[in-house]
Amino acid sequence: MIPFFSRIAITVLLGGTLFAQENTDPNELMERARSAPAEFAADALLRLAGSGKLAADKQREAITEAFQLAAGAQQPLKKRAIPTVRGGGTAGFLDRAFAQDLDAMSLRCRAVRAMLPLDGALALRMFREIPPPALPRVTCEDALVYDLSAYYETLAEVAGKSFTPAEIEEEEPFNLLTGHVRAISAPAQVAPVARMLAGVSLSTPQLEALAATFAGMLKEISGDYRSFAQSVSSQGGAGPAIGALVARCKKMEVPWVPILEAYRAYLVRHFRAARCADGSDTAAVSFGVAASPETQIAGDPARYFNERLREDPVRPLEAEDLVPETVEGEAAGLRPCESQDCRRLAGQFRSLLFGPNGLPHSAETMSGGEWQAQVKEYLAALAAWKDDPEGSASSLFRYKCSFYNELSKTVPAAAGRVAVLREYLDFLKQNSFQQESRMEWLLPVNSLIARASLDRRGLAELWHELRGSGDPVIALYAALEEIAPRSPGSRLSIF
């Protein structure tokens, strides 16, 4: 018997599918998408538009409609977890849910970029309809911060591809960029705007003017520490982005010292302000696990500035520049299984993995009747867990998903794994969380579809249940995987 993940590898090598597509009409699927909740409908229409299976007029219609529907998404902006908690728990679950790009701004930016090759003028008008980012301050208790990368990447593409030669001659792209650079006011905007300016097509006078505007705004930005720490403490953060902008300024003989002076002032202002207790050592060490010396330096903003960015006449950062005024709270809700019911189920799951001696169960034990009976008892306990007096409905949903998912990876026999996944699917069908937090509900649905689509021989029963589900959204997304399949890598990433 070929193990599950080996079968996935074989499937990926064969192009991501083992069987011919089921007969699904893309135009019929487009009609079905329109009846779904806003972010599901917009996402489905954009996937169909990019599939190459719609006529040109239908493709344009799908993109335009998706842009309009995106306004009804429950989440206005994309967020991501701070690096220290990205791997698991509530914040990790939300991080993966937001990574589906189902917030209003991400969906609108996807629509604009899809429209660019079809109609640049319309793409520009669409982009101008997107409300400029207005970011509320994030507290130390928050484990997620705002991510505006897609907005500024889309702005750069629109500036480079949507204008006519006459409009370029009139400096319309430059004027568009100038308005957005003048509008920055939050740490979450610093890195993406710097990256944008480092890469977008500009003349020397235009780059000089925008670099000066950016430096002036950077001197004034005073945001919350949580967002600031996220903006400077990763390899793709503000430090490397500022470095890329400075390198371009040097190449085009544009004054670069004001940018470094402004960035130094930005760092000092935030390091000296109130700091979150779980980030009090940001100036000294990298968040998370460093993969390399360069990654470690990039995660240490003070060291990165002194060793990678600073040049005379800009002064280095000194120890006194990094002392916070006060140290405040920590990110909340990061501890797993805080309720008694959740801890009980977690303990029951551990007993499926380890014996009384603390050692992992052998393959022989896990294939025996006694262990299989324990699995059935555990599934019954999971199904019965429908209310948690000590926890919220959202935490119950996330942990049930986690328990089902982990159990499906633990059960060795194919038949047992299918049984677990079918119960998982039954839990998700018509679940009230589909209305309460659509983005979160879709994450495990997408995970099940990804697993079944990559292993259709081993999970054939599950695949047909997904395709024929009585839940219209589940059936829609399973059909989408036929018409507009995601790449194998993107499917594997959400397991």
DRENDOGU-629898 format. One record per residue (C-alpha): x negated, y, z; residue in three letters. Coordinates in steps of 0.5 Angstrom, whole numbers, plus 500, padded with zeros to 3 digits. Layout:
REM residues N
- u	v	w	code
- X	Y	Z	ALA
...
REM end
This chain:
REM residues 495
- u	v	w	code
- 500	500	500	MET
- 497	507	498	ILE
- 497	512	504	PRO
- 502	518	504	PHE
- 496	523	503	PHE
- 493	519	498	SER
- 499	518	494	ARG
- 499	526	494	ILE
- 492	526	491	ALA
- 494	522	486	ILE
- 500	526	484	THR
- 496	532	484	VAL
- 491	529	479	LEU
- 497	527	475	LEU
- 499	535	475	GLY
- 504	535	481	GLY
- 509	530	478	THR
- 510	523	478	LEU
- 517	522	474	PHE
- 520	526	468	ALA
- 524	532	470	GLN
- 532	531	472	GLU
- 536	534	467	ASN
- 537	541	470	THR
- 540	547	465	ASP
- 536	554	467	PRO
- 542	558	466	ASN
- 546	554	470	GLU
- 541	554	476	LEU
- 541	562	475	MET
- 549	562	476	GLU
- 548	558	482	ARG
- 542	562	485	ALA
- 547	568	484	ARG
- 552	565	490	SER
- 546	564	495	ALA
- 544	569	500	PRO
- 540	575	498	ALA
- 533	573	499	GLU
- 534	566	497	PHE
- 538	569	490	ALA
- 532	574	489	ALA
- 527	569	490	ASP
- 530	563	486	ALA
- 531	568	480	LEU
- 524	571	480	LEU
- 522	563	480	ARG
- 526	562	474	LEU
- 524	568	470	ALA
- 517	566	471	GLY
- 518	559	469	SER
- 518	560	461	GLY
- 525	557	461	LYS
- 529	563	460	LEU
- 531	567	454	ALA
- 527	573	453	ALA
- 534	577	455	ASP
- 536	572	461	LYS
- 529	573	464	GLN
- 529	581	464	ARG
- 536	580	467	GLU
- 534	575	472	ALA
- 528	580	474	ILE
- 532	586	474	THR
- 538	583	478	GLU
- 533	580	483	ALA
- 530	587	485	PHE
- 537	589	486	GLN
- 539	583	491	LEU
- 532	584	495	ALA
- 535	590	498	ALA
- 539	585	502	GLY
- 534	581	505	ALA
- 534	580	513	GLN
- 527	582	513	GLN
- 525	589	510	PRO
- 517	588	511	LEU
- 512	582	511	LYS
- 508	581	517	LYS
- 503	576	519	ARG
- 500	573	526	ALA
- 494	576	529	ILE
- 488	571	528	PRO
- 488	569	535	THR
- 495	565	534	VAL
- 496	564	527	ARG
- 495	557	527	GLY
- 501	555	532	GLY
- 507	556	536	GLY
- 512	561	535	THR
- 507	566	532	ALA
- 504	561	527	GLY
- 511	559	525	PHE
- 513	566	523	LEU
- 507	567	520	ASP
- 508	561	515	ARG
- 515	563	514	ALA
- 513	570	512	PHE
- 508	567	507	ALA
- 514	565	503	GLN
- 514	573	501	ASP
- 522	573	502	LEU
- 522	580	505	ASP
- 525	586	501	ALA
- 518	589	500	MET
- 515	583	497	SER
- 521	581	493	LEU
- 521	588	490	ARG
- 514	588	489	CYS
- 514	581	485	ARG
- 520	583	481	ALA
- 516	589	479	VAL
- 510	585	477	ARG
- 514	580	473	ALA
- 517	586	469	MET
- 510	589	468	LEU
- 509	585	461	PRO
- 516	586	459	LEU
- 517	593	460	ASP
- 512	598	463	GLY
- 517	604	464	ALA
- 522	600	467	LEU
- 517	597	472	ALA
- 515	604	474	LEU
- 522	606	475	ARG
- 523	600	479	MET
- 517	601	483	PHE
- 519	608	485	ARG
- 525	606	488	GLU
- 522	602	493	ILE
- 522	606	499	PRO
- 515	608	501	PRO
- 512	604	507	PRO
- 515	607	514	ALA
- 512	603	520	LEU
- 514	603	527	PRO
- 508	602	532	ARG
- 507	595	534	VAL
- 506	593	542	THR
- 501	589	545	CYS
- 506	584	546	GLU
- 507	583	539	ASP
- 504	577	536	ALA
- 505	579	529	LEU
- 503	586	525	VAL
- 505	589	518	TYR
- 502	586	512	ASP
- 502	592	506	LEU
- 497	588	501	SER
- 502	586	496	ALA
- 505	594	496	TYR
- 498	597	494	TYR
- 496	591	489	GLU
- 503	592	486	THR
- 502	600	486	LEU
- 495	599	483	ALA
- 498	594	477	GLU
- 503	599	476	VAL
- 498	605	475	ALA
- 494	601	470	GLY
- 499	598	466	LYS
- 506	602	466	SER
- 504	609	463	PHE
- 503	611	456	THR
- 497	614	453	PRO
- 500	621	453	ALA
- 502	620	460	GLU
- 495	618	462	ILE
- 493	624	458	GLU
- 497	628	463	GLU
- 494	624	469	GLU
- 501	621	471	GLU
- 497	615	474	PRO
- 493	619	478	PHE
- 499	623	480	ASN
- 502	617	482	LEU
- 496	614	486	LEU
- 495	621	490	THR
- 502	621	492	GLY
- 501	615	496	HIS
- 494	616	498	VAL
- 497	622	502	ARG
- 502	618	505	ALA
- 498	614	509	ILE
- 499	614	516	SER
- 498	607	519	ALA
- 492	602	520	PRO
- 496	597	516	ALA
- 495	602	510	GLN
- 487	603	511	VAL
- 484	596	508	ALA
- 489	595	502	PRO
- 489	603	500	VAL
- 481	602	500	ALA
- 481	596	496	ARG
- 486	599	491	MET
- 481	605	490	LEU
- 475	601	489	ALA
- 479	597	484	GLY
- 484	602	480	VAL
- 481	605	473	SER
- 479	612	475	LEU
- 475	618	472	SER
- 469	621	476	THR
- 473	627	478	PRO
- 479	623	479	GLN
- 476	618	484	LEU
- 472	624	487	GLU
- 479	627	489	ALA
- 482	621	491	LEU
- 476	619	496	ALA
- 476	626	499	ALA
- 484	625	500	THR
- 483	618	503	PHE
- 477	621	508	ALA
- 482	626	510	GLY
- 488	622	512	MET
- 483	617	515	LEU
- 481	622	520	LYS
- 488	623	522	GLU
- 491	616	523	ILE
- 492	614	530	SER
- 496	608	530	GLY
- 497	602	535	ASP
- 491	598	538	TYR
- 495	591	535	ARG
- 495	594	528	SER
- 488	597	528	PHE
- 485	591	531	ALA
- 488	587	525	GLN
- 486	592	520	SER
- 479	591	522	VAL
- 477	584	525	SER
- 477	580	519	SER
- 473	579	512	GLN
- 478	582	508	GLY
- 479	588	513	GLY
- 478	595	513	ALA
- 470	594	513	GLY
- 469	590	507	PRO
- 474	595	503	ALA
- 471	601	505	ILE
- 464	598	503	GLY
- 467	596	496	ALA
- 470	604	496	LEU
- 463	607	498	VAL
- 459	602	493	ALA
- 464	605	487	ARG
- 463	612	489	CYS
- 455	611	489	LYS
- 456	608	482	LYS
- 460	613	480	MET
- 456	619	483	GLU
- 462	621	488	VAL
- 460	623	495	PRO
- 461	617	499	TRP
- 458	620	506	VAL
- 465	623	508	PRO
- 468	616	507	ILE
- 464	613	512	LEU
- 464	619	517	GLU
- 472	619	517	ALA
- 471	611	518	TYR
- 467	612	524	ARG
- 472	617	527	ALA
- 477	612	526	TYR
- 474	607	529	LEU
- 472	611	535	VAL
- 479	614	536	ARG
- 482	607	536	HIS
- 476	604	541	PHE
- 477	609	546	ARG
- 484	609	546	ALA
- 489	604	550	ALA
- 487	597	548	ARG
- 491	590	548	CYS
- 488	585	554	ALA
- 488	580	549	ASP
- 483	584	544	GLY
- 479	587	549	SER
- 473	585	546	ASP
- 474	586	539	THR
- 468	591	539	ALA
- 464	585	541	ALA
- 466	579	538	VAL
- 470	576	532	SER
- 477	574	533	PHE
- 478	567	531	GLY
- 473	561	529	VAL
- 467	564	525	ALA
- 466	560	518	ALA
- 459	563	517	SER
- 455	569	520	PRO
- 458	574	515	GLU
- 465	572	517	THR
- 463	573	524	GLN
- 460	580	522	ILE
- 466	582	518	ALA
- 470	580	524	GLY
- 466	585	529	ASP
- 468	592	526	PRO
- 463	595	530	ALA
- 457	591	528	ARG
- 459	591	521	TYR
- 459	598	521	PHE
- 452	599	524	ASN
- 449	593	520	GLU
- 453	593	513	ARG
- 456	600	512	LEU
- 452	606	516	ARG
- 447	610	512	GLU
- 444	616	514	ASP
- 446	622	516	PRO
- 452	618	519	VAL
- 451	616	526	ARG
- 451	609	528	PRO
- 456	607	533	LEU
- 454	607	541	GLU
- 456	603	547	ALA
- 460	609	550	GLU
- 464	609	543	ASP
- 467	603	544	LEU
- 470	603	552	VAL
- 477	603	552	PRO
- 481	608	556	GLU
- 486	603	559	THR
- 487	596	558	VAL
- 494	594	557	GLU
- 499	588	555	GLY
- 498	581	552	GLU
- 502	578	546	ALA
- 508	574	549	ALA
- 511	568	547	GLY
- 505	564	545	LEU
- 505	558	550	ARG
- 508	552	547	PRO
- 514	549	550	CYS
- 516	553	556	GLU
- 523	550	557	SER
- 524	544	561	GLN
- 527	540	556	ASP
- 522	542	551	CYS
- 516	540	555	ARG
- 520	533	556	ARG
- 521	532	549	LEU
- 513	534	548	ALA
- 511	529	553	GLY
- 516	523	550	GLN
- 512	525	544	PHE
- 505	524	547	ARG
- 507	517	549	SER
- 508	515	542	LEU
- 501	517	541	LEU
- 498	515	547	PHE
- 498	509	552	GLY
- 498	510	559	PRO
- 490	509	559	ASN
- 490	516	555	GLY
- 488	512	549	LEU
- 491	513	542	PRO
- 496	507	540	HIS
- 493	502	535	SER
- 496	500	529	ALA
- 498	494	531	GLU
- 502	497	537	THR
- 505	502	532	MET
- 508	497	528	SER
- 511	493	533	GLY
- 518	493	535	GLY
- 517	496	542	GLU
- 514	502	539	TRP
- 519	502	534	GLN
- 524	502	539	ALA
- 521	508	542	GLN
- 521	512	536	VAL
- 529	511	535	LYS
- 530	513	543	GLU
- 526	519	541	TYR
- 530	521	535	LEU
- 536	520	539	ALA
- 533	525	544	ALA
- 532	530	539	LEU
- 539	529	536	ALA
- 542	531	542	ALA
- 538	537	544	TRP
- 543	542	541	LYS
- 542	547	547	ASP
- 537	550	551	ASP
- 539	553	558	PRO
- 532	556	559	GLU
- 530	558	552	GLY
- 533	561	546	SER
- 536	559	540	ALA
- 530	561	535	SER
- 525	557	540	SER
- 530	551	540	LEU
- 530	551	532	PHE
- 522	552	531	ARG
- 520	546	536	TYR
- 525	541	533	LYS
- 522	543	527	CYS
- 516	542	529	SER
- 517	535	533	PHE
- 521	532	527	TYR
- 515	534	522	ASN
- 510	531	527	GLU
- 513	525	528	LEU
- 514	524	520	SER
- 506	524	520	LYS
- 506	519	526	THR
- 510	514	523	VAL
- 506	509	519	PRO
- 511	505	515	ALA
- 514	508	509	ALA
- 521	506	511	ALA
- 520	509	518	GLY
- 518	516	515	ARG
- 523	516	511	VAL
- 528	515	516	ALA
- 525	521	520	VAL
- 525	526	514	LEU
- 532	524	513	ARG
- 534	526	520	GLU
- 530	532	519	TYR
- 534	534	513	LEU
- 541	532	517	ASP
- 539	537	522	PHE
- 537	543	517	LEU
- 544	542	513	LYS
- 549	547	514	GLN
- 544	549	520	ASN
- 547	556	523	SER
- 540	558	523	PHE
- 541	559	516	GLN
- 545	565	517	GLN
- 541	568	523	GLU
- 534	568	520	SER
- 534	565	513	ARG
- 527	566	512	MET
- 525	561	518	GLU
- 530	556	516	TRP
- 528	556	509	LEU
- 521	554	511	LEU
- 522	547	513	PRO
- 527	546	507	VAL
- 521	548	503	ASN
- 516	543	507	SER
- 521	537	506	LEU
- 522	539	498	ILE
- 514	540	497	ALA
- 513	533	501	ARG
- 519	529	497	ALA
- 517	533	490	SER
- 509	531	491	LEU
- 511	524	493	ASP
- 517	522	489	ARG
- 515	514	489	ARG
- 515	514	497	GLY
- 520	519	498	LEU
- 525	517	492	ALA
- 531	517	497	GLU
- 529	523	500	LEU
- 528	527	494	TRP
- 535	525	491	HIS
- 538	527	498	GLU
- 535	534	497	LEU
- 537	534	490	ARG
- 544	532	491	GLY
- 545	536	498	SER
- 552	538	500	GLY
- 548	545	502	ASP
- 548	549	496	PRO
- 541	552	498	VAL
- 538	546	499	ILE
- 540	543	493	ALA
- 538	550	489	LEU
- 531	550	492	TYR
- 530	542	490	ALA
- 533	544	483	ALA
- 528	550	483	LEU
- 522	545	484	GLU
- 524	541	477	GLU
- 525	548	473	ILE
- 520	552	476	ALA
- 515	548	480	PRO
- 510	551	485	ARG
- 503	549	484	SER
- 501	543	488	PRO
- 496	547	492	GLY
- 502	552	495	SER
- 506	546	496	ARG
- 501	542	500	LEU
- 500	549	504	SER
- 507	549	508	ILE
- 507	542	510	PHE
REM end
